[in-house]
């Protein structure tokens, strides 16, 4: 198709290393992976990817949509982050020299479990993002973790020692890639530094566990605004400014009366 051909060419021209172009679970949804690399470099590519997709789509009379939940009763759109940490030699610290799993993987996962709830506004930055977290919808509802378990918020994919990693499945497609990666790395690093212990890996259905992710932007905003951890990791100026902007967005959203309220309440109350 003309759009896809031009978009592929644009990715090559912009130096965006892509892989696995497939149709997603949702209606008109597509999954395109970016190859792993330096966090800032990959964030640059993700930013250019979204910009190019939108511009080229408009040129062809289309809209490239990166909302987390654009269509009701359909799978939302995510930005899954596959994270590994390497030392100065380039060796994966999540693997021991004999190829077995390092305790550092667990520490990193524990950091994500412990601190991401206070940083959710960096992973789900818009009011629509929280509509994606629905049980059984391909999106997580908690920060349980498991080996190759796609029902949990954190997944350790099957891999060799060099590629051992944790997948953060919480971030939505609407997230700023720089902020989502920064939040994930900062939370994981704090877990490494404190040598925190994760929960036991989940072997069953993650949707059977409690919905522990924030259910609204307001809840996530309050958690981050009053989080000593967020302020220690990212500084008072950033947290205060970012939360102030998001508070204005939430107030603006709350000033709108939805079609649902008119449809269901107008004839009843």
ChimeraX attribute file (.defattr): number of C-alpha atoms within 10 A of each C-alpha:
attribute: neighborCount
match mode: 1-to-1
recipient: residues
	/A:1	5
	/A:2	9
	/A:3	15
	/A:4	12
	/A:5	9
	/A:6	15
	/A:7	18
	/A:8	16
	/A:9	11
	/A:10	17
	/A:11	17
	/A:12	11
	/A:13	9
	/A:14	13
	/A:15	12
	/A:16	20
	/A:17	16
	/A:18	16
	/A:19	11
	/A:20	11
	/A:21	12
	/A:22	11
	/A:23	12
	/A:24	14
	/A:25	15
	/A:26	17
	/A:27	13
	/A:28	9
	/A:29	16
	/A:30	13
	/A:31	14
	/A:32	14
	/A:33	14
	/A:34	17
	/A:35	13
	/A:36	15
	/A:37	12
	/A:38	8
	/A:39	15
	/A:40	13
	/A:41	12
	/A:42	19
	/A:43	20
	/A:44	14
	/A:45	21
	/A:46	20
	/A:47	14
	/A:48	17
	/A:49	21
	/A:50	15
	/A:51	13
	/A:52	19
	/A:53	23
	/A:54	17
	/A:55	14
	/A:56	19
	/A:57	19
	/A:58	13
	/A:59	11
	/A:60	11
	/A:61	8
	/A:62	13
	/A:63	13
	/A:64	15
	/A:65	17
	/A:66	19
	/A:67	18
	/A:68	26
	/A:69	23
	/A:70	18
	/A:71	15
	/A:72	9
	/A:73	12
	/A:74	15
	/A:75	22
	/A:76	27
	/A:77	27
	/A:78	24
	/A:79	23
	/A:80	17
	/A:81	20
	/A:82	19
	/A:83	20
	/A:84	21
	/A:85	20
	/A:86	12
	/A:87	8
	/A:88	6
	/A:89	6
	/A:90	9
	/A:91	16
	/A:92	21
	/A:93	20
	/A:94	24
	/A:95	23
	/A:96	15
	/A:97	11
	/A:98	8
	/A:99	13
	/A:100	12
	/A:101	15
	/A:102	17
	/A:103	16
	/A:104	22
	/A:105	25
	/A:106	23
	/A:107	23
	/A:108	32
	/A:109	30
	/A:110	27
	/A:111	26
	/A:112	29
	/A:113	23
	/A:114	18
	/A:115	20
	/A:116	24
	/A:117	20
	/A:118	23
	/A:119	27
	/A:120	23
	/A:121	31
	/A:122	25
	/A:123	30
	/A:124	26
	/A:125	25
	/A:126	22
	/A:127	18
	/A:128	16
	/A:129	26
	/A:130	20
	/A:131	18
	/A:132	28
	/A:133	24
	/A:134	17
	/A:135	17
	/A:136	14
	/A:137	17
	/A:138	21
	/A:139	24
	/A:140	26
	/A:141	28
	/A:142	23
	/A:143	27
	/A:144	26
	/A:145	28
	/A:146	23
	/A:147	15
	/A:148	17
	/A:149	20
	/A:150	19
	/A:151	26
	/A:152	30
	/A:153	25
	/A:154	28
	/A:155	24
	/A:156	22
	/A:157	17
	/A:158	12
	/A:159	10
	/A:160	11
	/A:161	19
	/A:162	16
	/A:163	18
	/A:164	23
	/A:165	25
	/A:166	25
	/A:167	20
	/A:168	25
	/A:169	23
	/A:170	27
	/A:171	28
	/A:172	29
	/A:173	21
	/A:174	21
	/A:175	22
	/A:176	19
	/A:177	24
	/A:178	18
	/A:179	16
	/A:180	26
	/A:181	23
	/A:182	20
	/A:183	24
	/A:184	25
	/A:185	19
	/A:186	21
	/A:187	26
	/A:188	28
	/A:189	20
	/A:190	20
	/A:191	25
	/A:192	20
	/A:193	12
	/A:194	13
	/A:195	16
	/A:196	20
	/A:197	19
	/A:198	19
	/A:199	14
	/A:200	10
	/A:201	16
	/A:202	17
	/A:203	13
	/A:204	12
	/A:205	13
	/A:206	23
	/A:207	20
	/A:208	11
	/A:209	15
	/A:210	12
	/A:211	16
	/A:212	12
	/A:213	19
	/A:214	20
	/A:215	17
	/A:216	18
	/A:217	23
	/A:218	16
	/A:219	15
	/A:220	23
	/A:221	24
	/A:222	14
	/A:223	18
	/A:224	23
	/A:225	22
	/A:226	14
	/A:227	16
	/A:228	13
	/A:229	16
	/A:230	22
	/A:231	16
	/A:232	10
	/A:233	15
	/A:234	13
	/A:235	12
	/A:236	14
	/A:237	10
	/A:238	13
	/A:239	19
	/A:240	14
	/A:241	12
	/A:242	17
	/A:243	19
	/A:244	14
	/A:245	10
	/A:246	18
	/A:247	17
	/A:248	11
	/A:249	16
	/A:250	17
	/A:251	11
	/A:252	10
	/A:253	13
	/A:254	11
	/A:255	9
	/A:256	8
	/A:257	9
	/A:258	10
	/A:259	9
	/A:260	9
	/A:261	9
	/A:262	11
	/A:263	10
	/A:264	10
	/A:265	10
	/A:266	9
	/A:267	7
	/A:268	7
	/A:269	5
